[in-house]
Amino acid sequence: MARARRPMTGPGGLVAVHAHPDDETLSTGALLAAWAAAGLPVTVVTATRGERGEVIPPALAHLEGDGPALAAHRTGELAAALAALGVGEHAFLDALPQRPRSSGSGHRDARTLRYEDSGMVWVGTARAGAGDDVPDGAFVAVPLEEAAGRLAGLLRARRPALVVTYDPEGGYGHPDHVRTHEVTMRAVELASGDGWEPAVWWRRTGRAALAAGYRALASIAHDDLVLPDHDGPQPAVAVPDEAVDVHVDVPAVRDRVLAAMHAHATQIQAVRAVEGDTALVGCFALSDRRLQPLLPREGYVQVSGPRLDVPAKERRLP
């Protein structure tokens, strides 16, 4: 049965902005689950439908390269993951209303534009960049003011207490992640005012904590998966541990996060809980078959707005 969606109206809450289905879980799953468990409004905005993603299960291999079919399938995975996290509100960015344009602007009719996965290539260990075959309609080609205007309209309507997205490098350099950061920051700028300013958090991970998680993976039965080099390069999301100033307790919502990972079956594999280790509470792998740790704490840095605390106790909705 489909999960009922609450209307996107009224003040308060959290808005998380992501590039593709699965990013909401992999990047901010614990925060979304903790916020939802406290009975607070949570809205996820997804920029694209992941049309160019790789597909892991052989039974679904026919979806890879078929953009519309994969987009439809991943949209279903996203709905299941959001339900697992307890998130009640979702919108694709291109489905949000666009600010009216002046006549004769020379732009395409924004109402007919669909934002598509821009694709990526690996340019180094844990680093991605733009490929040579960026498709028509790619999110990276959408004018900044157009995409930010759509998101700003939602922010004005929701007036969330917190807006969350990637750091300026998009976590690991994916062009859609970088563009999502740019769109989100511009949207906050456009929407703020009239007595409302949200807190803005960027996802970050402590370097020492990530290296400890990598080392702990060595004791996990990993079949033919590749273990990360705990002394090797780390993604851009990793910063000195002391720079991470907001932490979400993952064990409190781990089951929700793992269930959401399982929902994204085309993108995430080898999902399992890990017990009795202080450096990680679970593990998973993506299509590159590189085992990854689910760390005990999900980290963020606050870059603007009033200081907020992560809700710690579950309460009932009125």
C-alpha positions in Angstrom: 0.0 0.0 0.0 1.3 3.4 -0.9 2.3 5.7 2.0 0.1 8.7 2.4 1.7 12.0 1.8 1.0 15.0 3.9 0.5 18.3 1.9 3.6 20.5 1.6 2.2 23.5 3.5 2.9 25.1 6.9 6.0 26.2 8.8 8.9 24.3 10.3 10.6 21.0 9.6 13.5 19.8 7.5 14.1 20.0 3.7 16.9 17.8 2.3 17.9 18.4 -1.3 19.6 15.5 -3.2 20.7 14.7 -6.8 19.4 11.2 -7.4 17.3 8.5 -5.8 19.4 6.7 -3.1 21.4 9.8 -2.2 18.9 10.7 0.5 19.6 7.4 2.2 23.3 7.1 1.6 24.1 10.7 2.5 21.5 11.8 5.1 19.5 8.7 6.0 20.1 8.9 9.8 19.2 12.6 10.0 16.0 12.1 8.0 15.0 9.1 10.1 15.8 10.9 13.4 13.8 14.0 12.4 10.8 11.9 11.2 10.9 9.7 14.4 10.5 12.9 16.4 7.3 13.6 14.6 8.7 16.6 12.8 8.0 17.5 9.1 10.5 16.1 6.6 10.6 16.9 2.9 13.1 15.4 0.4 13.6 17.1 -2.9 15.3 15.0 -5.6 16.8 16.7 -8.7 16.8 13.8 -11.1 15.5 10.3 -11.4 18.9 8.6 -11.8 18.4 7.7 -15.5 22.1 7.0 -16.0 22.8 4.9 -13.0 24.5 1.5 -13.1 22.3 -1.5 -12.2 23.6 -4.1 -9.8 21.2 -7.2 -9.8 21.5 -9.3 -13.0 17.7 -9.7 -13.0 17.4 -6.0 -13.5 20.3 -5.5 -15.9 17.9 -4.8 -18.8 17.1 -1.4 -17.1 20.7 -0.1 -17.5 20.9 2.2 -20.5 17.1 2.5 -20.8 16.7 5.9 -19.1 12.9 6.1 -18.9 12.6 2.5 -17.6 15.4 2.9 -15.0 13.9 6.3 -13.9 10.5 4.7 -13.4 12.0 1.8 -11.4 14.2 4.0 -9.3 11.3 6.3 -8.5 9.6 3.2 -7.0 12.7 2.4 -5.0 12.8 6.0 -3.7 9.2 5.8 -2.5 10.0 2.6 -0.6 13.2 4.1 0.9 11.4 7.2 2.1 8.7 5.1 3.7 11.4 3.1 5.5 12.9 6.3 6.8 9.6 7.7 7.8 9.7 10.6 5.4 6.2 11.8 4.5 6.9 14.4 1.8 8.8 14.2 -1.5 9.0 16.2 -4.7 11.1 16.0 -7.8 12.7 19.4 -8.5 11.5 19.6 -12.1 7.9 19.1 -10.9 7.9 22.1 -8.6 6.4 25.3 -10.0 8.8 27.7 -11.7 8.8 31.4 -11.2 7.1 33.2 -14.2 9.4 34.3 -16.9 9.1 37.6 -18.8 7.9 37.2 -22.3 10.5 37.0 -25.0 13.1 35.6 -22.6 14.4 33.2 -25.2 14.3 30.2 -22.8 12.5 26.9 -23.2 9.1 26.6 -21.5 10.2 25.5 -18.1 7.0 23.6 -17.5 8.0 21.0 -20.1 11.6 20.6 -18.9 12.6 17.3 -17.2 15.9 17.3 -15.3 17.9 14.2 -16.2 20.9 12.5 -14.6 24.0 14.1 -16.1 26.2 11.0 -15.7 29.8 11.0 -14.4 33.2 9.3 -14.8 35.7 8.4 -12.2 38.8 10.7 -12.3 40.6 9.3 -9.3 40.1 7.2 -6.2 36.9 8.4 -4.6 36.7 11.3 -7.0 34.2 11.8 -9.9 33.8 14.3 -12.7 31.8 15.1 -15.8 31.8 12.7 -18.7 32.1 13.6 -22.4 28.6 12.6 -23.3 26.4 14.9 -21.1 22.8 14.3 -22.4 20.3 16.8 -23.5 18.2 17.9 -20.6 21.1 17.1 -18.1 20.6 18.7 -14.7 24.0 20.4 -15.0 22.8 22.3 -18.0 19.7 23.7 -16.4 20.1 27.4 -15.7 20.9 28.0 -12.0 18.1 30.6 -11.6 15.5 28.4 -13.0 16.3 25.4 -10.8 16.9 27.5 -7.7 13.6 29.4 -8.4 11.6 26.1 -8.2 13.3 25.1 -4.9 12.9 28.6 -3.5 9.2 28.5 -4.0 9.0 25.3 -1.9 11.2 26.8 0.8 9.0 29.8 1.0 5.9 27.6 1.4 7.5 25.2 3.9 9.7 27.7 5.8 11.8 24.8 7.2 13.9 25.2 10.3 16.7 23.3 8.5 17.9 22.9 4.9 20.5 20.1 4.2 22.5 19.3 1.1 26.0 18.5 -0.1 29.3 20.4 0.4 30.6 22.5 -2.5 32.3 19.5 -4.0 29.2 17.3 -3.9 30.7 14.8 -1.5 32.9 13.2 -4.1 32.6 15.4 -7.2 29.6 14.0 -9.1 28.5 16.9 -11.3 24.8 16.5 -10.3 25.8 16.7 -6.6 27.8 19.8 -7.2 24.9 21.4 -9.1 22.5 20.4 -6.3 24.7 22.3 -3.8 24.7 25.4 -6.0 21.0 25.2 -6.6 20.2 24.8 -2.9 22.4 27.6 -1.7 21.0 30.0 -4.3 17.4 28.9 -3.4 18.0 29.6 0.3 19.3 33.0 -0.7 16.2 33.7 -2.8 13.8 32.5 -0.3 15.2 33.9 3.0 13.6 37.1 4.4 10.5 38.3 6.1 11.8 37.1 9.4 12.7 33.6 8.2 16.2 32.2 7.8 16.9 28.5 8.0 19.9 26.7 9.4 21.9 25.2 6.5 23.9 22.1 7.0 26.4 20.4 4.6 27.1 16.7 4.9 30.6 16.0 6.2 32.5 13.0 7.6 35.5 13.1 9.9 38.7 11.7 8.2 39.8 9.7 11.2 36.4 8.3 11.8 36.1 7.2 8.2 39.6 5.6 8.2 38.7 3.7 11.4 35.6 2.5 9.6 37.6 1.4 6.7 40.0 -0.6 9.0 37.1 -2.2 10.8 35.8 -3.6 7.5 38.8 -6.0 7.3 37.1 -8.2 9.9 33.8 -8.4 7.8 33.2 -11.4 5.5 33.1 -9.6 2.2 33.1 -12.4 -0.5 34.5 -10.9 -3.7 34.0 -7.2 -2.6 36.9 -4.9 -2.6 38.1 -3.5 0.8 39.0 0.3 0.8 42.5 1.3 1.6 42.3 3.0 5.0 45.5 4.9 4.3 44.5 5.9 0.8 42.7 8.9 -0.6 39.3 9.8 0.8 36.3 11.5 -0.8 35.8 15.3 -0.6 33.1 14.8 2.1 35.9 13.8 4.5 37.3 16.7 6.6 39.3 16.9 9.9 37.1 15.4 12.6 37.1 18.6 14.6 35.5 20.4 11.7 32.4 18.3 12.0 30.1 20.1 14.4 26.8 18.2 14.2 26.5 14.5 14.8 23.5 12.2 14.3 23.4 9.0 16.4 23.1 6.3 13.7 22.4 3.2 16.0 19.2 4.8 17.2 17.8 4.7 13.6 20.0 2.1 12.1 17.2 -0.4 11.2 15.4 2.4 9.3 18.5 3.3 7.3 19.4 -0.3 6.5 15.8 -0.9 5.3 16.0 2.2 3.1 19.3 0.9 1.6 17.7 -2.5 0.9 14.9 -0.6 -1.0 17.5 0.8 -3.4 18.3 -2.6 -4.8 19.5 -1.4 -8.2 22.2 0.8 -6.6 23.1 -0.7 -3.2 24.3 -4.3 -2.4 25.8 -6.3 0.5 23.8 -4.3 3.1 24.1 -5.7 6.6 24.2 -4.7 10.3 27.5 -5.0 12.2 27.4 -5.6 15.9 30.0 -5.1 18.6 32.3 -2.7 16.8 32.8 0.9 17.8 34.0 2.0 14.4 31.0 1.0 12.3 27.4 -0.2 12.8 26.8 -1.7 9.3 28.2 -2.0 5.8 27.2 -1.9 2.2 28.6 -1.6 -1.3 27.7 0.2 -4.5 28.1 -0.9 -8.1 31.9 -0.6 -7.9 31.8 -3.5 -5.4 33.9 -1.5 -2.9 32.8 -2.3 0.7 31.8 0.9 2.6 31.2 1.4 6.4 28.0 2.7 7.9 29.6 4.8 10.6 28.1 5.2 14.2 27.7 8.9 13.6 26.5 10.9 10.6 28.3 14.2 10.4 27.4 17.7 9.2 28.8 21.2 9.4 26.5 24.2 10.0 27.3 27.0 7.5 24.5 29.5 8.3 21.4 30.3 10.2 20.4 29.6 13.8 22.0 26.7 15.7 19.8 23.6 15.8 20.0 20.3 17.7 19.2 16.9 16.2 15.9 15.6 17.8 16.8 12.9 20.2 13.5 11.5 21.5 10.5 10.1 19.6 7.2 11.7 20.2 3.7 11.2 18.9 2.2 13.6 16.3 -0.7 15.6 17.7 
